[in-house]
Amino acid sequence: MKEAMTTLARKSGADYCEIRLEDSWQTSIAYTGKDLENVQESHMFGGNVRVAVDGCWGFVTFNNVNDLESRVREAVASARAASRHARDRSILAPTTPVQAEVRLDPKVDPRRVTLKDKIDLFGSYNDTMLSAPGVTSTNLRYFDKVTRLSYASSEGTWIDREEVDTGMGASAICRKNGTTARGSASEGGRDGFDRFRNLKLRMEEAAQTAVESADAPVVQGGTYTVVCDPHLAGVFVHEAFGHLSEGDNVADDPRMQEILKLGRRFGEDYLNIWDTGLDPGLRGYLQYDDEGVPTEKTWLIKDGVLVGRLHSRETAGRMGEKPTGNARAISYRFPPIPRMRNTCIGNGPHGSFNDLIKDIKLGIYAMESSGGQTNGELFTFTAGQAFMIRDGKVAERVRDVTLGGNVFDTLRNITGVAGDYHVQDSAGGCGKAGQMPLPVSHGSPHIRIKDVLIGGR
Amino acid sequence: MPPIATEKLTRAADAFETFTSEGRSLRVMFENDRLTEIRQGENSGLAIRAVKHGRIGFSYSSKQDEVEQVAEAALRMAPFGKPYEFKFAGPAKNNQTRAVDERCASLDVEKLVQLCNRVKDVIKSIDPEAMAECSIGGGIGRSRILTSTGQECSETDSSFGWFASAKIAEEGNFLQTYRMRSGRNLMDDAEILQGARDAAEEFKVARKTAPLKTGTYPVLFAPSALADILMPIAVSINGLNIAKKTSRLVESLGEKLFDERVTITDDPLHPEGPSGSMYDGEGTVTSRRAIIEKGVLRGFVHSLSTAQQSGHQPTGNSMRSVSSLPMPGLHNVVMDAGSDDLAALFARANGGLCVTQMLGTFTSNFLAGQVSGNISLGYLVQDGQRVGRVKNAALNVNMFDLLKSAIIGISRQREWYGSEYLPWLLVDGVQVSAR
């Protein structure tokens, strides 16, 4: 296949051509309440051809690889049609062609564990949650996916890589007096099935959270000092700053380039943010992106100052910057676009969680996340669970805590960064331009933010 | 499409259902004032549910020629599957038809590129500082269902859609306004250009900001925001939540829940609706059905399985793709128009807000009726006009309360937003937090 793909890519007649094939095997298990709702093993195969002519893209996807040559011709015809009307030309930032074979370590292949073992294990977790007094229902989803990706470009890159991705999300649900409350636990990674063993305690905690939250009052809406746990802070840095850093937001927009000018101060000296593909085992780990560019640790904010952004070859080329290995596609059905990998806030100088809250008279401790969204400037996300902070101590539980605000103000309002960096992967993923869920990670220590708008009663 | 009832299935399975689909699509995309990509997609797939010893197994592949492998995998999954307590669809024919617009199968790339360029020009002519974004495309798809219980149906579907947007990122003011429409038929250039004009006119208004204090306001929801507000209905009438009794509406059929001006229908056969089909994802015949009629709850939406579990009849609402099990869902949500003129509603919203986009509402507790999120695009209304954009504001409403006792008026005018055809809704007493 290597020979055929490389030759076709070279002979396309376009300025640039890449061909991608993707073969994946997925196992999914889902429990809802006591029912084993879904068990499936499935196979997906498909590919795409992406070509550039005079800076315009033609992109063709297919499931049948038999007539690859015609697909290349179609993609070239599309790109030519586009280029006739384009007044502006893209330039791909140069990279060194790569020849690589990445084989899966058999030890991490989840297919080594039988389907029955998986069903039994997750069934036992589901039972743990369901048997907790007060829990009325549950949701538990597990998946594992092994993918073989073959990639050839007209510039001579050939990558044949295997990868594994796994994830689990579990929720205990408590319904009481017309109120529905949840408690959640999640796990995920790229280093095999073992990380899913021994999670019983986390299931018990999820059940406890659900039951206690159902009795908790809805938070009083208003503006508070909020301390976020590492998980929620990670979601915040992903949603609020990571997306803003993606090159396609900036490359074509002179106003955005002004707003996101390198060297501009975004936070206090102790604010450090980066995105990295180099953390083995995390869902955001990636050796090569979907343009064959080796990944790296990309600094975004260093000592409070903007120093970088996340690029594909195209966005890097348009801005005269260096590709960062962030071009990712969720599957062969989509072209690669700038996306995050593992996005992090680094440890800060403000000690422990207790140090962060000790001076807060009235605030909120917001933990975990049940989702978030941003439009670039505004963000909103909902805490998985939350407590009031009163007189420097964690006080009563509250529920329905939705945090919202302006990204730029909020980054400036980070008044404390603890030293307890932590990453917790889950089964979810990032969504952008119809491509969801892309495996990503996010990590952070506890952080303290002043003046956060909390939606509530 | 290849034959889909294999010897293995008929021999080894006690019952089975095969679902195949294939489609082709084309889309032209403009971003930040420039043509970025022409995308052509081909997708196909095959899914099988097979019953063995009273349990259902499921598997799929994107390769239609892997029938044997998929059948084998489905049978292998069966011991772990759910009990087969319903019956796969039996022979039934939908006597209604849906027109297919064959033109969607052979869209002219050059023409679409030119149209995108005209959209950009329209937007720039109204506000030269706006960055234009536009995509136009469509395609054609075919699906086929065959069951061992006697149903054999196939359907061809055409699709066409466009998106036109004006945006700007300024210090302290990120703004994007848009119009979009998807349907089953090729749309006129004039309609698309008018959409671009509307998005750009709204953009001009939105560039001005207006101050807002935390408080209680009348709010006029545009169809694009009303779609978010109605989410608790979609979730609460969904067969999954009826079968599991997690919906508060389980016992409410026939009960008056809302203001009698609220009538909502699910219409799988709407000629303009982008969703819908003659047969649902399990081969059940679909029909137009009342969900809410003059405020009274009239119907749930079920798959074969949720109907059986709930003791109801199937409603033809199974939604699926090749890679997913059938789940109940709505086809095209059509809300009846009201009797109020839109201009009159704006006049009555004096001192209140007009909301056109919400952000992050999907994390709300819909089963409880809660809808909360940022107002990502909302306006202060004075003297019947949107006078400026309201920023840094969030709202939190309970939809059940809102539609029961807070409705001031419903517009005569309606618009498509995705697969929902909705009017503008003016309600009173909405708590808005602002900073």
Interface residues (C-beta under 8 A of the other chain):
Chain A: T32 G33 D35 L36 E37 N38 V39 Q40 E41 S42 H43 M44 F45 G46 C56 W57 G58 F59 V60 T61 F62 N63 N64 E74 A75 S78 A79 A81 A82 R84 H85 A86 R87 D88 L115 K116 I119 S137 I173 R175 G178 T179 T180 G221 G222 T223 D248 N249 A251 D252 D253 R255 M256 E258 I259 R333 P335 S370 G371 G372 Q373 T374 N375 G376 E377 L378 F379 T380 F381 T382 D400 T402 G404 G405 N406 F408 D451 L453 I454 G455 G456 R457
Chain B: V28 E31 N32 D33 R34 L35 T36 E37 I38 R39 Q40 G41 E42 N43 S44 G45 G57 F58 S59 Y60 S61 S62 K63 Q64 E66 Q69 V70 A73 R76 M77 F80 G81 K82 V109 E110 V113 Q114 N117 M131 I168 A169 E170 E171 G172 N173 F174 Q176 T214 K244 T246 R248 S323 L325 L359 G360 F362 T363 S364 N365 L367 A368 Q370 S372 G373 N374 S376 K391 N392 A394 L395 N396 Q431 S433 R435
